[in-house]
Amino acid sequence: MTKITYPVLVRLFYAAVWCLALPLSLGYLLYRSIAQPAYRQGLGERFARYTASPENPIWLHAASLGEVNAAASLLRGLRAQYPDADLLITSQTPAGKQAALALGISRCSCVYLPFDLRGFTERFMRRFRPRLALVFETEIWPNLFLSAKQAAVPLLVINARMTERSARRYARFRALFGHALAMADGVACQTEADARRFINAGAAADAVTVTGNLKWDKAADPELERRAAQLRAQWPQNPVWMAASTHEREEPMVLEAHRRVLARWPDALLLWAPRHVERFQAAAASAVRAGFALGTRSADGGPAPKAQVFLIDTHGELAAFMPCADVVFVGGSLQDIGGHNVLEPAALGLPIVVGPHTRHFAEIVALLAEAGGLQQVPDAQALADQLLHLLGDPLRAAALGRNALGCVLQSRGALQKTKALIAQRFVADRD
């Protein structure tokens, strides 16, 4: 067993933080379970009590829905490249776990990651004995990393990214997170800037490489696009736009923008997908109060002929409806959330509009905007103006969509680089 650990004071500090955080974390899960009962399911897994039993799996940790979706192409690639290996996916949210299960990958188990306490992380390692750990993006858990190191499990941080804000936060606790990053056998970063930040945060310089962003490599599903075209052909509404992954304070902005769209095109339709399940009922109620004719996926299946707003209030079906839209607004960007993934509409060749707050996808947004495939607006008023402009100029909207798709195709390659790194530095050494 590798004799490596954290300095005594650092260990005591982190243990004290978790003594305070554990009851708060449990309270948070129970609170979320009021609206989403799935938060109560699998609670034992948070304490490393599992019924799943894959044998020496290739293990990937993806925190939530977005990370699981971004890792999907890699997971399918690993299944094809290592057909005899079990796969294990850990997540921290029900949405992430459900998305992992929905991938339908054979010999793949999906469980929650345990709380980051030594007893739990060591039990996790003993239970699954992973042959390889792949940690997605910026999930730096000190005890988990330590337990992997002590269990001689090679650990690679993949699709790694670190914003300036995160870098400053980690710098304040370098004695803890710097030691954790030093235990990583490899850090495959999205950009050169990310690589510099990881090295400054404590990762070994010779362990850091740049492979690109796996999110560019998620290809659109032609069958999904075909089904969406059939759906759209059944609707009398025109034009159709989508508000995807919106948050609470964006909801009235979206409805006001749609009111302006309807004033110009009375037969227009809004496809609306709030980011969080617990917002579905509130969003529906706000649409009704505002006087819109509302349909929902759960109650109506598809938009009725007179529907003005169609709420996608079911899990995992945003992608099925997105190709039906003429323009897509990606939320979390008018409200200061930091934005959400714009690559899904880009890969479909759809014109994209976002607000000013896109720090979580700053590089992607900048590249798409530079390529002429995305419009960034400063506020809700400008959102409505841009929608009117794009919906009223189909040639301009189509050009925007072509530019977005072209940027996606030009930026791919991270998947092959990541798979090659795994084969070269990790899996091959353990066969």
Buried (B, 14 or more C-beta within 10 A) or exposed (E): EEEEBBEEEBBEBBEEEBEEBBEEBBEEBEEBBEBBEBBEEBBEBBBBBBEBEBEBBBBBBBBBBBBBBBBBBBBBBBBEEBEEBBBBBBBBBBBBBBBBBBBEBEBBBBBBBBBBBBEBBBBBBEBBBBBBBBBBBBBBBBBBBBBBBBBEBBBBBBBBBBBEEBBEEBBEBEBBBBBBBBBBBBBBBBBEBBBBBBBBBBBBEEBBBBBBBBBBBBEBBEEBBEBBEEBBEEBEBEBBBBBBBBBBEBBEBBBBBBBBBBEEBEBBBBBBBBBBBEBBBBBBEBBEEBEBBBBBBEEEEEBBEEBBBBBBBBBBEBBBBBBBBBBBBBBBBBBEBBBBBBBBBBBBBBBBBBBBBBBBBBBBBEBBBEBBBBBBBEEBEBBBBBBBBBBEEEEEBBBBBBBBBBBBEEBBBBBEBBBEBBBEBBBEEEE
